[in-house]
Amino acid sequence: MEAIKEAGIVGAGGAGFPTHIKLDLSLQGGCVIANAAECEPNLKP
């Protein structure tokens, strides 16, 4: 985690949100919601 933070790795979505913050979490009593269709305009529902 420290190597990711020190390297300054950010998401590829353009906002520059730090990846180390996304990965530093606890899922006890929670869940993950993933938008897998983001940036995929050719996907058909």
N, CA, C and O atoms as a Tripos MOL2 file, in Angstrom:
@<TRIPOS>MOLECULE
protein
  180   179    45     0     0
PROTEIN
NO_CHARGES

@<TRIPOS>ATOM
      1 N           0.8220   -1.1780    0.0000 N.3       1 MET1
      2 CA          0.0000    0.0000    0.0000 C.3       1 MET1
      3 C           0.8780    1.2570    0.0000 C.2       1 MET1
      4 O           0.5830    2.2290   -0.6960 O.2       1 MET1
      5 N           1.9360    1.2280    0.7710 N.am      2 GLU2
      6 CA          2.8220    2.3970    0.8420 C.3       2 GLU2
      7 C           3.4970    2.6580   -0.5070 C.2       2 GLU2
      8 O           3.6840    3.8090   -0.9030 O.2       2 GLU2
      9 N           3.8610    1.5700   -1.2150 N.am      3 ALA3
     10 CA          4.5000    1.7360   -2.5260 C.3       3 ALA3
     11 C           3.5400    2.3810   -3.5210 C.2       3 ALA3
     12 O           3.9490    3.2120   -4.3320 O.2       3 ALA3
     13 N           2.2650    2.0020   -3.4610 N.am      4 ILE4
     14 CA          1.2530    2.5930   -4.3380 C.3       4 ILE4
     15 C           1.0880    4.0760   -4.0240 C.2       4 ILE4
     16 O           1.0010    4.9060   -4.9290 O.2       4 ILE4
     17 N           1.0460    4.3990   -2.7380 N.am      5 LYS5
     18 CA          0.9040    5.7890   -2.3160 C.3       5 LYS5
     19 C           2.1130    6.6220   -2.7410 C.2       5 LYS5
     20 O           1.9580    7.7110   -3.2930 O.2       5 LYS5
     21 N           3.3120    6.1070   -2.4830 N.am      6 GLU6
     22 CA          4.5350    6.8340   -2.8240 C.3       6 GLU6
     23 C           4.6890    7.0250   -4.3330 C.2       6 GLU6
     24 O           5.2380    8.0300   -4.7850 O.2       6 GLU6
     25 N           4.1990    6.0490   -5.1130 N.am      7 ALA7
     26 CA          4.3030    6.1400   -6.5710 C.3       7 ALA7
     27 C           3.3090    7.1430   -7.1490 C.2       7 ALA7
     28 O           3.4520    7.5620   -8.2980 O.2       7 ALA7
     29 N           2.2940    7.5340   -6.3600 N.am      8 GLY8
     30 CA          1.3200    8.5060   -6.8460 C.3       8 GLY8
     31 C           0.3410    7.9430   -7.8570 C.2       8 GLY8
     32 O          -0.1740    8.6710   -8.7050 O.2       8 GLY8
     33 N           0.0850    6.6380   -7.7660 N.am      9 ILE9
     34 CA         -0.8250    5.9960   -8.7150 C.3       9 ILE9
     35 C          -2.2470    6.4950   -8.4870 C.2       9 ILE9
     36 O          -2.7290    6.5310   -7.3550 O.2       9 ILE9
     37 N          -2.9200    6.8830   -9.5850 N.am     10 VAL10
     38 CA         -4.2950    7.3700   -9.5220 C.3      10 VAL10
     39 C          -5.1550    6.5750  -10.5040 C.2      10 VAL10
     40 O          -4.6360    5.8700  -11.3690 O.2      10 VAL10
     41 N          -6.4670    6.6980  -10.3590 N.am     11 GLY11
     42 CA         -7.3960    6.0070  -11.2490 C.3      11 GLY11
     43 C          -7.2990    6.5240  -12.6760 C.2      11 GLY11
     44 O          -6.7830    7.6140  -12.9200 O.2      11 GLY11
     45 N          -7.8000    5.7310  -13.6110 N.am     12 ALA12
     46 CA         -7.7150    6.0840  -15.0270 C.3      12 ALA12
     47 C          -8.9330    6.8600  -15.5160 C.2      12 ALA12
     48 O          -9.0540    7.1250  -16.7120 O.2      12 ALA12
     49 N          -9.8360    7.2260  -14.6110 N.am     13 GLY13
     50 CA        -11.0650    7.8950  -15.0190 C.3      13 GLY13
     51 C         -10.9230    9.3730  -15.3160 C.2      13 GLY13
     52 O         -11.8850    9.9890  -15.7750 O.2      13 GLY13
     53 N          -9.7770    9.9630  -15.0780 N.am     14 GLY14
     54 CA         -9.5670   11.3550  -15.4010 C.3      14 GLY14
     55 C          -9.6450   12.2980  -14.2110 C.2      14 GLY14
     56 O          -9.1770   13.4330  -14.3010 O.2      14 GLY14
     57 N         -10.2240   11.8570  -13.0940 N.am     15 ALA15
     58 CA        -10.3560   12.7230  -11.9240 C.3      15 ALA15
     59 C          -9.0940   12.7430  -11.0680 C.2      15 ALA15
     60 O          -8.9130   13.6410  -10.2460 O.2      15 ALA15
     61 N          -8.2360   11.7710  -11.2580 N.am     16 GLY16
     62 CA         -6.9930   11.7250  -10.4940 C.3      16 GLY16
     63 C          -7.1710   11.2850   -9.0560 C.2      16 GLY16
     64 O          -6.3800   11.6710   -8.1950 O.2      16 GLY16
     65 N          -8.2030   10.4760   -8.7690 N.am     17 PHE17
     66 CA         -8.4430   10.0170   -7.4060 C.3      17 PHE17
     67 C          -7.3680    9.0110   -7.0090 C.2      17 PHE17
     68 O          -7.1300    8.0560   -7.7490 O.2      17 PHE17
     69 N          -6.7090    9.1950   -5.8570 N.am     18 PRO18
     70 CA         -5.6040    8.3220   -5.4410 C.3      18 PRO18
     71 C          -6.0360    6.8660   -5.2170 C.2      18 PRO18
     72 O          -6.9820    6.5910   -4.4790 O.2      18 PRO18
     73 N          -5.3270    5.9520   -5.8650 N.am     19 THR19
     74 CA         -5.6460    4.5210   -5.7570 C.3      19 THR19
     75 C          -5.4550    4.0050   -4.3450 C.2      19 THR19
     76 O          -6.2130    3.1360   -3.9120 O.2      19 THR19
     77 N          -4.4720    4.5050   -3.6070 N.am     20 HIS20
     78 CA         -4.2320    3.9890   -2.2580 C.3      20 HIS20
     79 C          -5.4410    4.2390   -1.3500 C.2      20 HIS20
     80 O          -5.6620    3.4650   -0.4180 O.2      20 HIS20
     81 N          -6.2140    5.2730   -1.5850 N.am     21 ILE21
     82 CA         -7.4140    5.5250   -0.7850 C.3      21 ILE21
     83 C          -8.5000    4.5160   -1.1390 C.2      21 ILE21
     84 O          -9.2120    4.0340   -0.2580 O.2      21 ILE21
     85 N          -8.6280    4.1960   -2.4190 N.am     22 LYS22
     86 CA         -9.6220    3.2090   -2.8500 C.3      22 LYS22
     87 C          -9.3330    1.8320   -2.2520 C.2      22 LYS22
     88 O         -10.2570    1.1030   -1.8920 O.2      22 LYS22
     89 N          -8.0550    1.4780   -2.1480 N.am     23 LEU23
     90 CA         -7.6790    0.1480   -1.6710 C.3      23 LEU23
     91 C          -7.6250    0.0340   -0.1520 C.2      23 LEU23
     92 O          -7.6450   -1.0770    0.3760 O.2      23 LEU23
     93 N          -7.5590    1.1440    0.5560 N.am     24 ASP24
     94 CA         -7.4320    1.1400    2.0140 C.3      24 ASP24
     95 C          -8.8150    1.1910    2.6520 C.2      24 ASP24
     96 O          -9.2910    2.2550    3.0500 O.2      24 ASP24
     97 N          -9.4560    0.0220    2.7450 N.am     25 LEU25
     98 CA        -10.8190   -0.0130    3.2640 C.3      25 LEU25
     99 C         -11.0920   -1.3080    4.0110 C.2      25 LEU25
    100 O         -10.3450   -2.2800    3.9060 O.2      25 LEU25
    101 N         -12.1700   -1.2930    4.7580 N.am     26 SER26
    102 CA        -12.6410   -2.4860    5.4590 C.3      26 SER26
    103 C         -14.0460   -2.7780    4.9750 C.2      26 SER26
    104 O         -14.8930   -1.8850    4.9410 O.2      26 SER26
    105 N         -14.2990   -4.0280    4.5990 N.am     27 LEU27
    106 CA        -15.6210   -4.3870    4.0910 C.3      27 LEU27
    107 C         -16.4770   -5.1070    5.1340 C.2      27 LEU27
    108 O         -17.4890   -5.7150    4.7870 O.2      27 LEU27
    109 N         -16.0870   -5.0450    6.3850 N.am     28 GLN28
    110 CA        -16.8910   -5.6960    7.4170 C.3      28 GLN28
    111 C         -18.2610   -5.0480    7.4540 C.2      28 GLN28
    112 O         -18.3850   -3.8470    7.6950 O.2      28 GLN28
    113 N         -19.2910   -5.8540    7.2130 N.am     29 GLY29
    114 CA        -20.6560   -5.3500    7.2260 C.3      29 GLY29
    115 C         -21.0020   -4.5100    6.0170 C.2      29 GLY29
    116 O         -21.9960   -3.7840    6.0450 O.2      29 GLY29
    117 N         -20.2150   -4.5820    4.9520 N.am     30 GLY30
    118 CA        -20.4690   -3.7750    3.7690 C.3      30 GLY30
    119 C         -20.3650   -4.5820    2.4960 C.2      30 GLY30
    120 O         -20.2950   -5.8100    2.5290 O.2      30 GLY30
    121 N         -20.3540   -3.8910    1.3830 N.am     31 CYS31
    122 CA        -20.2490   -4.5570    0.0880 C.3      31 CYS31
    123 C         -19.5670   -3.6220   -0.9110 C.2      31 CYS31
    124 O         -19.3350   -2.4470   -0.6260 O.2      31 CYS31
    125 N         -19.2540   -4.1600   -2.0720 N.am     32 VAL32
    126 CA        -18.6510   -3.3810   -3.1470 C.3      32 VAL32
    127 C         -19.6430   -3.3070   -4.2900 C.2      32 VAL32
    128 O         -20.2000   -4.3240   -4.7030 O.2      32 VAL32
    129 N         -19.8670   -2.0930   -4.8060 N.am     33 ILE33
    130 CA        -20.6980   -1.9110   -5.9960 C.3      33 ILE33
    131 C         -19.7600   -1.4700   -7.1090 C.2      33 ILE33
    132 O         -19.1020   -0.4370   -6.9910 O.2      33 ILE33
    133 N         -19.6930   -2.2440   -8.1880 N.am     34 ALA34
    134 CA        -18.7820   -1.9380   -9.2890 C.3      34 ALA34
    135 C         -19.5620   -1.5920  -10.5420 C.2      34 ALA34
    136 O         -20.4450   -2.3430  -10.9560 O.2      34 ALA34
    137 N         -19.2410   -0.4660  -11.1420 N.am     35 ASN35
    138 CA        -19.8440   -0.0530  -12.3990 C.3      35 ASN35
    139 C         -18.9200   -0.5200  -13.5110 C.2      35 ASN35
    140 O         -18.0130    0.2070  -13.9160 O.2      35 ASN35
    141 N         -19.1450   -1.7220  -14.0010 N.am     36 ALA36
    142 CA        -18.2660   -2.3070  -15.0050 C.3      36 ALA36
    143 C         -18.5410   -1.7810  -16.4060 C.2      36 ALA36
    144 O         -17.7590   -2.0510  -17.3180 O.2      36 ALA36
    145 N         -19.6200   -1.0420  -16.6080 N.am     37 ALA37
    146 CA        -19.9650   -0.5430  -17.9350 C.3      37 ALA37
    147 C         -19.4760    0.8810  -18.1720 C.2      37 ALA37
    148 O         -19.7000    1.4310  -19.2500 O.2      37 ALA37
    149 N         -18.8080    1.4970  -17.1840 N.am     38 GLU38
    150 CA        -18.3340    2.8620  -17.3520 C.3      38 GLU38
    151 C         -17.3590    2.9390  -18.5150 C.2      38 GLU38
    152 O         -16.4710    2.0970  -18.6450 O.2      38 GLU38
    153 N         -17.5220    3.9440  -19.3550 N.am     39 CYS39
    154 CA        -16.6530    4.1830  -20.5080 C.3      39 CYS39
    155 C         -16.7550    3.1020  -21.5590 C.2      39 CYS39
    156 O         -15.8210    2.9160  -22.3390 O.2      39 CYS39
    157 N         -17.8520    2.3900  -21.6030 N.am     40 GLU40
    158 CA        -18.0700    1.3720  -22.6220 C.3      40 GLU40
    159 C         -19.3320    1.7080  -23.3960 C.2      40 GLU40
    160 O         -20.3440    1.0290  -23.2240 O.2      40 GLU40
    161 N         -19.3130    2.7390  -24.2490 N.am     41 PRO41
    162 CA        -20.5320    3.1800  -24.9290 C.3      41 PRO41
    163 C         -21.1100    2.1830  -25.9180 C.2      41 PRO41
    164 O         -22.2740    2.3170  -26.2940 O.2      41 PRO41
    165 N         -20.3490    1.1940  -26.3520 N.am     42 ASN42
    166 CA        -20.8500    0.2360  -27.3360 C.3      42 ASN42
    167 C         -21.5400   -0.9610  -26.7170 C.2      42 ASN42
    168 O         -22.0390   -1.8180  -27.4480 O.2      42 ASN42
    169 N         -21.5890   -1.0550  -25.3820 N.am     43 LEU43
    170 CA        -22.2720   -2.1750  -24.7420 C.3      43 LEU43
    171 C         -23.7780   -2.0400  -24.9150 C.2      43 LEU43
    172 O         -24.3330   -0.9560  -24.7350 O.2      43 LEU43
    173 N         -24.4220   -3.1130  -25.2560 N.am     44 LYS44
    174 CA        -25.8730   -3.1160  -25.4260 C.3      44 LYS44
    175 C         -26.5150   -3.7360  -24.1860 C.2      44 LYS44
    176 O         -26.0570   -4.7790  -23.7210 O.2      44 LYS44
    177 N         -27.5730   -3.1150  -23.6380 N.am     45 PRO45
    178 CA        -28.2340   -3.6850  -22.4410 C.3      45 PRO45
    179 C         -28.9360   -4.9810  -22.7480 C.2      45 PRO45
    180 O         -29.5360   -5.5840  -21.8590 O.2      45 PRO45
@<TRIPOS>BOND
     1     1     2 1
     2     2     3 1
     3     3     4 2
     4     3     5 am
     5     5     6 1
     6     6     7 1
     7     7     8 2
     8     7     9 am
     9     9    10 1
    10    10    11 1
    11    11    12 2
    12    11    13 am
    13    13    14 1
    14    14    15 1
    15    15    16 2
    16    15    17 am
    17    17    18 1
    18    18    19 1
    19    19    20 2
    20    19    21 am
    21    21    22 1
    22    22    23 1
    23    23    24 2
    24    23    25 am
    25    25    26 1
    26    26    27 1
    27    27    28 2
    28    27    29 am
    29    29    30 1
    30    30    31 1
    31    31    32 2
    32    31    33 am
    33    33    34 1
    34    34    35 1
    35    35    36 2
    36    35    37 am
    37    37    38 1
    38    38    39 1
    39    39    40 2
    40    39    41 am
    41    41    42 1
    42    42    43 1
    43    43    44 2
    44    43    45 am
    45    45    46 1
    46    46    47 1
    47    47    48 2
    48    47    49 am
    49    49    50 1
    50    50    51 1
    51    51    52 2
    52    51    53 am
    53    53    54 1
    54    54    55 1
    55    55    56 2
    56    55    57 am
    57    57    58 1
    58    58    59 1
    59    59    60 2
    60    59    61 am
    61    61    62 1
    62    62    63 1
    63    63    64 2
    64    63    65 am
    65    65    66 1
    66    66    67 1
    67    67    68 2
    68    67    69 am
    69    69    70 1
    70    70    71 1
    71    71    72 2
    72    71    73 am
    73    73    74 1
    74    74    75 1
    75    75    76 2
    76    75    77 am
    77    77    78 1
    78    78    79 1
    79    79    80 2
    80    79    81 am
    81    81    82 1
    82    82    83 1
    83    83    84 2
    84    83    85 am
    85    85    86 1
    86    86    87 1
    87    87    88 2
    88    87    89 am
    89    89    90 1
    90    90    91 1
    91    91    92 2
    92    91    93 am
    93    93    94 1
    94    94    95 1
    95    95    96 2
    96    95    97 am
    97    97    98 1
    98    98    99 1
    99    99   100 2
   100    99   101 am
   101   101   102 1
   102   102   103 1
   103   103   104 2
   104   103   105 am
   105   105   106 1
   106   106   107 1
   107   107   108 2
   108   107   109 am
   109   109   110 1
   110   110   111 1
   111   111   112 2
   112   111   113 am
   113   113   114 1
   114   114   115 1
   115   115   116 2
   116   115   117 am
   117   117   118 1
   118   118   119 1
   119   119   120 2
   120   119   121 am
   121   121   122 1
   122   122   123 1
   123   123   124 2
   124   123   125 am
   125   125   126 1
   126   126   127 1
   127   127   128 2
   128   127   129 am
   129   129   130 1
   130   130   131 1
   131   131   132 2
   132   131   133 am
   133   133   134 1
   134   134   135 1
   135   135   136 2
   136   135   137 am
   137   137   138 1
   138   138   139 1
   139   139   140 2
   140   139   141 am
   141   141   142 1
   142   142   143 1
   143   143   144 2
   144   143   145 am
   145   145   146 1
   146   146   147 1
   147   147   148 2
   148   147   149 am
   149   149   150 1
   150   150   151 1
   151   151   152 2
   152   151   153 am
   153   153   154 1
   154   154   155 1
   155   155   156 2
   156   155   157 am
   157   157   158 1
   158   158   159 1
   159   159   160 2
   160   159   161 am
   161   161   162 1
   162   162   163 1
   163   163   164 2
   164   163   165 am
   165   165   166 1
   166   166   167 1
   167   167   168 2
   168   167   169 am
   169   169   170 1
   170   170   171 1
   171   171   172 2
   172   171   173 am
   173   173   174 1
   174   174   175 1
   175   175   176 2
   176   175   177 am
   177   177   178 1
   178   178   179 1
   179   179   180 2
@<TRIPOS>SUBSTRUCTURE
     1 MET1         2 RESIDUE 1 A MET
     2 GLU2         6 RESIDUE 1 A GLU
     3 ALA3        10 RESIDUE 1 A ALA
     4 ILE4        14 RESIDUE 1 A ILE
     5 LYS5        18 RESIDUE 1 A LYS
     6 GLU6        22 RESIDUE 1 A GLU
     7 ALA7        26 RESIDUE 1 A ALA
     8 GLY8        30 RESIDUE 1 A GLY
     9 ILE9        34 RESIDUE 1 A ILE
    10 VAL10       38 RESIDUE 1 A VAL
    11 GLY11       42 RESIDUE 1 A GLY
    12 ALA12       46 RESIDUE 1 A ALA
    13 GLY13       50 RESIDUE 1 A GLY
    14 GLY14       54 RESIDUE 1 A GLY
    15 ALA15       58 RESIDUE 1 A ALA
    16 GLY16       62 RESIDUE 1 A GLY
    17 PHE17       66 RESIDUE 1 A PHE
    18 PRO18       70 RESIDUE 1 A PRO
    19 THR19       74 RESIDUE 1 A THR
    20 HIS20       78 RESIDUE 1 A HIS
    21 ILE21       82 RESIDUE 1 A ILE
    22 LYS22       86 RESIDUE 1 A LYS
    23 LEU23       90 RESIDUE 1 A LEU
    24 ASP24       94 RESIDUE 1 A ASP
    25 LEU25       98 RESIDUE 1 A LEU
    26 SER26      102 RESIDUE 1 A SER
    27 LEU27      106 RESIDUE 1 A LEU
    28 GLN28      110 RESIDUE 1 A GLN
    29 GLY29      114 RESIDUE 1 A GLY
    30 GLY30      118 RESIDUE 1 A GLY
    31 CYS31      122 RESIDUE 1 A CYS
    32 VAL32      126 RESIDUE 1 A VAL
    33 ILE33      130 RESIDUE 1 A ILE
    34 ALA34      134 RESIDUE 1 A ALA
    35 ASN35      138 RESIDUE 1 A ASN
    36 ALA36      142 RESIDUE 1 A ALA
    37 ALA37      146 RESIDUE 1 A ALA
    38 GLU38      150 RESIDUE 1 A GLU
    39 CYS39      154 RESIDUE 1 A CYS
    40 GLU40      158 RESIDUE 1 A GLU
    41 PRO41      162 RESIDUE 1 A PRO
    42 ASN42      166 RESIDUE 1 A ASN
    43 LEU43      170 RESIDUE 1 A LEU
    44 LYS44      174 RESIDUE 1 A LYS
    45 PRO45      178 RESIDUE 1 A PRO
